[in-house]
Each structure stands twice: as structure tokens, then as C-alpha cells.
Amino acid sequence: MATSEFARLPGFRDFPPEDLALRSHIQEAWRRVARRYGFSEYDGPPLESLDLYVEKSGEEIVGQLYDFVDKGDRPVALRPEMTPSLARILADRSRGMSKPIRWFSMPQLFRYERQQRGRLREHFQWNVDIVGEAGVGADAEVVAVAIDGLRELGLTSEDFAARVSDRRLLNAVLGVVGVASDRRSAAFGVIDKIERMPAEKADELLRDEVGLNGAAVERLRAILAASSIDELADLLGDEGGADEEMANLRDYIGILMSMGLADFVELDLRIVRGLAYYTGIVFELFDRKGELRAICGGGRYDRLLELVGGEALPAVGFGMGDVVLGELLAERDLVPEYRPRVDYFLVPITEDQRAELLRIAHVLRERGHSVAYELRERGVGKQMKAATREGADTVLLLGPDEMERGCVVARDMQTGEESDVPLSELA
């Protein structure tokens, strides 16, 4: 049967060793950083009730899911994100847990969306959440984890930045420029897409759908372009009515400055985060050149646990996917070179040494070393080529003369130097 009849599904990836090595490199960095910050790892099932996602995001989410009715007549879906599963898990147990809860996970997620650069129909995602802490310190802690997750992979402030905003502050700004309360959702929608549409189109939407006149549109654009809290305060003047939100954002940025991460942080009120459940400070991480999709996004979501029947708990978190991040690492030449590697490759000169080879191999493996050898009789030359192909650090040669002397010959594959190793050391 032709191989083409079983082609990989669109938007999905295979992971041969060289590609899996990059995925593992990313995930190991994520795990190291999360644990340094005191987070505990969790996971959940890849298949959940469809209602879990509809409750959180509305019926429109269904068109983006891999959903079906299972054999028990239950509407289910492959998980498109992890936060609803986190909320469901905590709804059953959070009341008996000390707060704040600091959890992270690295699930594979699935969305039935149009494939494009930086977006596939599956990806692995780093989810980091703090639940049960309403203070701005939790918001700053979470974005610091995200920043350090990229720094761990070799990226610097020249490569990426965290663009931060506050939905409560933006709501106050909309009031200042004259957006009626019943038009605020429409305004959020336009601002969320304002960078990705022509200026004329955005201005038209702000006039026709949001109800602003030309002067108000210009003022809103000036406010959205503010790059610091001080600049924003000057633009708002005494009309702000958002003193608490401004103070929170100052504290937030102050915490990150104390951590030495100020170079990674920019104020940008255009960051809205399209998901309706965000309630406060939000952020997205972008490459400095602006060539890629957002690397990461997150923020405060204080009402999600209630939606799935849990207790009312404040929460803040983010999700960071491996697809865009992998592209950024490749562009910055930060993808480690892949090569197979084993500690030892064992070479018998004749098949008479096979039994001793197997004994030595097992001893070395029990000691934690990686060991390989040819599984059938082959010439010494071909075995040495196989050792090179496997990336062996050391080759142990077992011959009849060496067996008589009670040793094996160890060849360093980098230097070519050889030395005898007594069999008693391998007992």
C-alpha cells in the first residue's frame, strides 16, 4: 500500500529524534524555570466535556475544536487550552488547599484552525498559573516566569519584550474619550485588532461601531501610543478616574524593575487579549523585530473558577506555545545542534566475546551509562563506523588477546587515545 495513503494530517507534526530534541530542549528549560519559582507540575486528560469550553468561551468556540460525540453519547472535545481543565481540577479540591496555588503544566493542545506561520492544529504549551492571590505581586511573578523561560533558552531583551496593559485601566481610558458603557466591548474588539488592520479601517470602526468623533479617535490613538505610566498620566490629566489602576500598574512594573527585568517590559494599552474572561493586567510577549506571532499571552482571570462550579478565587496565568518559540530560536541561531550520543559503544573482535560484551553492557547500563553495540555479527571496521554514527564518546574493544589479559581496550573517540581497562573495574 502506498505510503501517501497515510500522509500526516494537515497542521500536525512528526517528531523524529532531531525534532524531538528541540521540543525536549524547550520543555526542559520551561520545567527548570517553573521549579525555580516554586511551581508544582500537574496534568489532565486530553479529552474533556465540550461543555467545559462552551461555558468558558461561548458557543462560537465549537467551530475551532476537534469535537465529537463519544460512544457514551457525550459531547467531548480534544482540549484546545489548559486553563478550563485547571479550573475543573481545582473546583473539586481548592477549598482544602493552602493559597496561593502555584501550578504549571506542558500539555499538547488541539484547535481546528487554518494552518499558517506560527499556528498549527496542535502544539505543546507551557501553562503557568497562580490561584488564590489577588495582589499585583502575583501578576508580576507570572510575567517574570515567562520572561525567564525565554532567557533560559538564550534569548535577551534585544530579542523579545513583554508588552503589558490592564483591561480595567483601558476601560477607564475609554470612558475618558467618551465611549459609552454599552460600546466598550466593541471598542475592546477594535483595539485588539488595531495593529493588524489599516489605520483608515480602524478609524472607521471607532467612529461607526464605537461612536467616537474624529477628535476623540485622535485622542484615543495618542493615549494608546503611550509607552510609559508617566506619559499616560500626562495624557489623561485630571480626567483619568483610574488612580487605582495606574497605581497597580506602577507597582507591577516596580516589582519587575527590582527583579532586574525592566528592559523586557513595555507599556502597551493595545494589548487587550481577546478572551473575554480576562479581568485585569494582561500581557503578551513578542519578538523585537515584529516578524512573528505572539510568543506568549496571559493575564488575570478572577472569575473562571466560579464558571465551572468552584470557589471564587482570583487567578493569573499565561500560556506559551512551542511553535512560534521554535521559529524564534531558529532565527536567532539558538537551536542546539543535534547529534546522536552514547557513552559507550562495545565492539567484539570475534563473536566469541559476545557473552562478555553483553555482561559488560548490562553492568554499565546499571551504573546509568548509555551503551550501544551491533546486534549481529559484523566486521570490526563496520562496527567502528556504527560507533561514529551513534556518537559514541568511548569505544570498548573486546578481543581474545584482551580477554586473556583480563582487560578491554578503551578508545577515546575524540582524541583517538587508547588505554587498557581491567575487567575487574567492569565487574
Steps between C-alpha positions, in 0.01 A plus 500: 500500500639843404644706783316807367172341606609556860634855475525707817187702570518873412618716787657212694866414548718193516786504748799300373793513745647827371163680529415339832838621628391862444164441665672338798751785518215751525294299746795425727577874520135572582500238774824624655375858520157408638659294776742780588195717567345234722229374263374140508428309179156355423317357200151400392327294232530603132126436458248709693128570497409745224292699750817591691621713208157635405447617860828691492508640146147476358347296218724663238796300634351176363600586143866501606497163677552135422166399649284190463249284685668204670365146535323600819307772309699772676603815307879519547797690357876470483625771734572828317644663814590400854346767722147350498645165608692675777178669615314168496774324698518776761121526527508156666786561741602866539302556822732266688823637352729768638516816290639615273506193276799504264460244221642450151445252217622429146202346316455427131205707375282473189304758299334451165621828346651611172866407492738797464844609609534457874162326534435131452209279599698361790772636720657456840440782745655611826222600740594678824235617748475650848158448657378658822702823504338830397804725553702643215800300622346188346458677165865605502617153609324335208643730233845460658470123457412549132794736444744268677367205299628672185821621663572140598505418128755771423266783393568853625323836524626566146297202379163543671288717728196459723234750398270558798165669551204498739145446381365701793726792412403478134134501600560826691681646198202419279280690742733800484481522119122466505423136422157414638478203737304290250768559234800397712501137379501619139787736580700218660448294185630775272801577721586129515540498120616859445860402416387247240272724294551815290472822702211621285303184572566524874393865509183412310411230754573732793260753349224270373500217757643671806338841447804730521543819303821590320656689790425218744653245262819706480515534878446128548780423256735732689415331830545152353846605377618590853808294588530579872277557802622860529418575137157343543435706815590820313262412215212423735556799724240540773239311299645156559274363767737202504735583787479150649571330167792735430642433848469123450680519168777713658542240774503221242775661293687594820512134607641399162758780522608365841544159338726655234248433222402859412672477158255228403180693583307759298166670567260445209127561551430339163554161668144393576507118481193395307374249755215661690585352839809716562425749776816704573864521398570318172818449300645348184861421410615595150827481308661843471504491120125451489526219247321227694172441677485547877731256676294501817187657644328517833363709780259512791178298483319531833166338413581183309490257792148614587385421145576130551352474847804577711554754774552866416878525475719759328739356244770607255692298244635464147540257213814479284502281189796313354434578131574874488773459760670235287498737202651781708776275635581388146518860375737592784720191445411371846391149398756253639670290236354151508727198502441149625704416806579200716758468776638165382493293181619140551686324219576125515791396277339157454166355602678304774496822706122555459404357840759717680383802298143449619613470860708817484221691322252408770737602780561839337128556446428418863750771590298751297707507181359485148640205306455374143647220287420318180229240544647254252846391385679762292857588415697725734518778238124511459456494877732799538303690235184419695664634818574828323145516363357446850714781642692280742729675747699183566535169316582189703674238286474140617744257335640158585840644600336758728283232657809298582658805662178566695427839343330688218643780285327839545536738205412869551312589182594868523877461544556147371697415813478141625546348843439165668213470745512195734191278489497518878396866467202385294398220734 
